[in-house]
Amino acid sequence: MRYEDDPTNHQYAHRVIASLNREQVDYLDKIGKDAQFSSGIKLSRNQILAAMVNAMKRLNLTGDGITKAEQFEQRIVDAMMNRYHNTGGR
């Protein structure tokens, strides 16, 4: 798949440098490899991170009142669980 055809790439992409620990990088790589082995298409780390951001946008998350990354992580989990329970697990 060409970068221009990637659904996570919106009109103007900006480069973002992220510092992740080894466990986080390994997890991104595992997702990419799982996709490759199950569908034949490997997702790049960038595609996975962009999809995560898009999913959070769909949950209407904001940073209002957040003072620590752990708080935001919990807000993400709470929003996912609420959405899961409100849609009957779909």
C-alpha positions in Angstrom: 0.0 0.0 0.0 1.3 3.4 -0.9 1.5 6.0 1.8 -0.8 8.3 -0.1 -3.5 5.5 -0.2 -3.3 4.9 3.6 -6.7 5.8 5.1 -4.9 7.0 8.3 -2.9 9.6 6.2 -5.0 12.7 6.0 -4.2 15.4 3.5 -1.1 16.8 5.2 0.8 14.5 7.5 3.1 15.9 10.2 6.1 14.1 11.5 5.8 13.3 15.3 8.7 11.9 17.3 7.5 9.6 20.1 9.6 8.1 22.9 8.3 4.7 23.8 9.8 2.0 26.0 10.8 -1.4 24.6 7.5 -3.1 25.8 5.4 -0.4 24.0 7.5 -0.8 20.7 7.2 -4.6 20.9 3.5 -4.3 21.3 3.2 -2.1 18.1 5.4 -4.6 16.3 3.2 -7.4 17.4 0.0 -5.7 16.1 1.7 -5.1 12.8 2.9 -8.7 12.5 -0.5 -10.1 13.6 -2.1 -8.2 10.8 0.6 -9.5 8.3 0.2 -13.1 9.3 -3.6 -13.0 9.3 -4.3 -10.7 6.3 -1.0 -10.5 4.4 -0.7 -6.8 5.0 1.7 -5.5 7.6 0.7 -2.4 9.5 3.5 0.1 10.2 4.0 1.6 13.6 2.9 4.9 12.2 -0.3 3.4 10.8 -1.1 1.8 14.2 -0.5 5.0 16.1 -2.6 7.0 13.6 -5.4 4.5 14.0 -5.2 4.8 17.8 -5.4 8.6 17.6 -8.4 8.3 15.2 -10.1 5.9 17.6 -9.6 8.3 20.5 -11.1 11.1 18.4 -14.2 9.0 17.8 -14.5 8.6 21.6 -14.5 12.5 21.9 -11.7 12.5 24.4 -10.2 15.7 25.5 -7.3 16.7 27.8 -9.5 18.8 30.0 -8.4 18.5 33.7 -5.6 16.0 32.9 -2.4 16.6 34.9 -0.7 13.2 34.3 -0.4 10.7 31.5 -1.8 8.0 33.8 -5.0 10.0 34.2 -5.5 10.2 30.4 -4.8 6.5 30.0 -7.5 5.8 32.6 -9.9 8.2 30.7 -9.2 6.3 27.5 -10.0 2.9 29.2 -13.1 4.3 30.8 -14.4 5.7 27.5 -13.8 2.4 25.7 -15.5 0.4 28.5 -18.5 2.8 28.5 -18.8 2.6 24.7 -18.5 -1.2 24.9 -21.2 -1.5 27.5 -23.5 1.1 25.9 -23.4 -0.7 22.5 -24.0 -4.2 23.9 -20.4 -5.3 23.2 -20.3 -4.3 19.6 
